[in-house]
């Protein structure tokens, strides 16, 4: 499965429901990790964090030093044609790191990373933005896990 935007992000950005401009008052973007690669097949009908299952839980099942990360992103889009023909792309402005420089060595297995908007309340109101397919389980044992900005910014054209 390839990395992908969640489809509802288009409507939410263009309607103004989400402000991902990075300016004052813009929404907070966070990153979460899901466990074993086999446990989550991308489901494009998912819209909110509450639709996901298998998020890592610090202190459970041998998971050490895991927490959701706030990730600054830059988002750009061209909506001259409205929702149809919209170009949408983003870039992480920093890498996400779990490890000694972040409160202690990390221990976990992850197969997926998910960008979402944290609206400050329940996960049932936190919209999903982007699914990173890590291609296989990434195993960290008393070390560091780093999710780097993709060399090519995720970009999609809604036709």
N, C-alpha and C positions, 0 to 999 in steps of 0.2 A: 504494500500500500504506500502511496506517495504522500508526502506532506501536503496539507491543503488548508485553505480558508474554510471556515464553517459558513454555509451559504447565507444565513440570516444576517451576517455582518454587513453585507452590502446595504440592505434596507435600513439597518440601524444607523449606519454612518451617514447615508444620504438623507435620511429623515431628520438628522440632528439629534437622535436619541443617544448616540455615542459621540463624544468629542474626544478625538484622539490626536488633536493638533499639537499637544505637548505644551501649550500655553497655560496661563493661569486659568484655573477652573476646569481644566480638561480632566477626563476620567483617568483613574489609576489602572494601569495594566499590570497584571501579575502572571506568574508562571507557576504551574503545578506539575508534578510528575506522577505518572501512573506506574503501577508495578509491572509484573511480568509481561513481556511482549505479547504473549498469546491471550492475555485477558481482555484486551480492548481492540476489537476491530472498529476502525473509524466508522461512525454512523453520522451521516450528514444531516439526519433529522434532529440530532441533538442541538439544543439551543442554549441551554444553561448549564452551569457547573453541576447542578443537582442531577442532571441526566447522566453524568459519568459514574463509573464504578471503578474501584481499585486504586484510588489515590493512596500514595504512601502515607503512613501514619507514624510519626516519630515515636519511638519506644515500643512499637508493636512489630512482632515478627522479625526481630533483629535489626530493625531500621534505626539508625543512629544519625543525628544531626540533619533532619529533614524539616523544612518549613517552606511554605509558599514564598516566592521571591517577587518583590516589586521590580519591574523591569521597564526602564524608560524606552519608549519606542518613538520612531518618527513614522508618520503615516502620510502618504500623499495619494490623492485620487483626482481623477478628471471626471467630472460629472456633467460636462457640457451636453451630453446626450441623455442626461437623466440616468435612471437606473439601467436602462439598456445601453450597452456599450461602455459601461463604467470601467476604467482602469483603476485598480487598487493595489498598492504595494506598501510594504513597511520594512523597517530595519530596526533591529535591536541596537540601542546606543551603548550598551554595555553587555558583557558576557555574564551569564548566571553561573555562580560558583557555590558549591557546597563543599566544605572542607576545613582544614586547619585555620585558614585565614578568615573563616566565617563561623567561629565558635567551637571548632573541634573537628576531628577527623570524621568523615562520613562513611557509613556502611549501608548500602541498599542495592537493590536491583531495579532498574527501570527500563521500560521499552518505549515509552511515549512521553512527550512533553506537550503541555497545552497552555496557550496564551488565552487569558480571559480578562474581562473588565470587572474589577472589584467595585461594586456600587455601595459597599459599606454595610451591607445587610446580609440576608440569607443567600445561600448559594443558588436558590431558586430564582433570584433576581440578578445573578451575575452572568452576563452573556459570554458565550464562547467566541473566540476570534480565530485562532489558528491552531492546527494540529501538526506537531513535529513527529514524523515517523523516524525513530532512531534505528530502524532496519533490523535490529536484534536487541536482545537484552544487553544492557550496559551494567556491568557488575563493579561496584566500588566496595572495597574492603579496607576499612581504616585508612582512607585516603581522600582524594579530591575528585569531584565530578564537575565538569565545566561544560555548559552548553554555550557554544560560540555562535556569534552572528553568522548566518549563512553567507558564503562568499558571493552568492547572487541573491539579492533581496527577493523574498517571495513576492510575486506579482501575478495578478490574474486579471483577465478581461472578462467581464460579464457580457455575454452576447445575447 
